[in-house]
Amino acid sequence: MFLKNKKINHSHIIFFLLILTCFLAEADENDKNYRLKILKYLSNNKEFSSSFIQYSDGALQEGEFFLKKNRLRIEYSAPTQMVFVIKDNKAMYYNLDLKEVEYFNPKNTVAKIFFDFFYDKKFLEDIKFNDENNSFNFIKKIKIKDEINNIKIIFEKSPIKLRKIEINNSEGLTSFAIVNANYNPALDDKMFSLANPLFN
């Protein structure tokens, strides 16, 4: 009887291992499919614009987001008017209210997260997707200047659309809700100039 029970338990273990293997294989396939869908989504939208609502530390900010030719432009309209223009290794900050301009390296700031997501295909490597009813998301840890940033990016499933980006670090949680997305608009190249606007 003891030997018989051992055989049954051994069979159960094999059975559950087979189920687990099938489940993991299905999860890997789902991850691969979602990764391909995101890459296709990003490659099909060479130009992109949207409004956004940013929530951070109990405060709301509104603005617009523009994407073209490996450059990003982020405009805050309320409560303070600010503009960020970002490329791979250089970025400009312009405070319209104070008439201040500052240049900085985006690789040392959270601006790197936005740029890498849209333009670095390796950004999606080694990530697991979480499947929900009408959406899916992934979480990624990014280290910037010795600080860990936990990134969560949420997509609508059908059709696939970017819905929210969340960044959680030592300063707290900041979320960007994407609204009124406009795919492949005709954006003026001048919008993405890094020339000092105070001298134009």
Secondary structure in CASP SS format (residue, H / E / C, confidence):
PFRMAT SS
TARGET T0000
AUTHOR 0000-0000-0000
METHOD secondary structure of the structure
MODEL  1
M C 1.00
F H 1.00
L H 1.00
K H 1.00
N H 1.00
K H 1.00
K H 1.00
I H 1.00
N H 1.00
H H 1.00
S H 1.00
H H 1.00
I H 1.00
I H 1.00
F H 1.00
F H 1.00
L H 1.00
L H 1.00
I H 1.00
L H 1.00
T H 1.00
C H 1.00
F H 1.00
L H 1.00
A H 1.00
E H 1.00
A H 1.00
D H 1.00
E H 1.00
N H 1.00
D H 1.00
K H 1.00
N H 1.00
Y H 1.00
R H 1.00
L H 1.00
K H 1.00
I H 1.00
L H 1.00
K H 1.00
Y H 1.00
L H 1.00
S H 1.00
N H 1.00
N C 1.00
K C 1.00
E E 1.00
F E 1.00
S E 1.00
S E 1.00
S E 1.00
F E 1.00
I E 1.00
Q E 1.00
Y E 1.00
S E 1.00
D C 1.00
G C 1.00
A E 1.00
L E 1.00
Q E 1.00
E E 1.00
G E 1.00
E E 1.00
F E 1.00
F E 1.00
L E 1.00
K E 1.00
K C 1.00
N C 1.00
R E 1.00
L E 1.00
R E 1.00
I E 1.00
E E 1.00
Y E 1.00
S E 1.00
A E 1.00
P C 1.00
T C 1.00
Q C 1.00
M E 1.00
V E 1.00
F E 1.00
V E 1.00
I E 1.00
K C 1.00
D C 1.00
N C 1.00
K C 1.00
A E 1.00
M E 1.00
Y E 1.00
Y E 1.00
N E 1.00
L C 1.00
D C 1.00
L C 1.00
K C 1.00
E E 1.00
V E 1.00
E E 1.00
Y E 1.00
F E 1.00
N C 1.00
P H 1.00
K H 1.00
N H 1.00
T C 1.00
V C 1.00
A H 1.00
K H 1.00
I H 1.00
F H 1.00
F H 1.00
D H 1.00
F H 1.00
F H 1.00
Y H 1.00
D C 1.00
K H 1.00
K H 1.00
F H 1.00
L H 1.00
E C 1.00
D C 1.00
I C 1.00
K C 1.00
F E 1.00
N E 1.00
D E 1.00
E C 1.00
N C 1.00
N C 1.00
S E 1.00
F E 1.00
N E 1.00
F E 1.00
I E 1.00
K E 1.00
K E 1.00
I E 1.00
K E 1.00
I E 1.00
K C 1.00
D C 1.00
E E 1.00
I E 1.00
N E 1.00
N E 1.00
I E 1.00
K E 1.00
I E 1.00
I E 1.00
F E 1.00
E E 1.00
K C 1.00
S C 1.00
P C 1.00
I C 1.00
K E 1.00
L E 1.00
R E 1.00
K E 1.00
I E 1.00
E E 1.00
I E 1.00
N E 1.00
N E 1.00
S C 1.00
E C 1.00
G E 1.00
L E 1.00
T E 1.00
S E 1.00
F E 1.00
A E 1.00
I E 1.00
V E 1.00
N E 1.00
A E 1.00
N E 1.00
Y E 1.00
N C 1.00
P C 1.00
A C 1.00
L C 1.00
D C 1.00
D H 1.00
K H 1.00
M H 1.00
F H 1.00
S C 1.00
L C 1.00
A C 1.00
N C 1.00
P H 1.00
L H 1.00
F H 1.00
N C 1.00
END
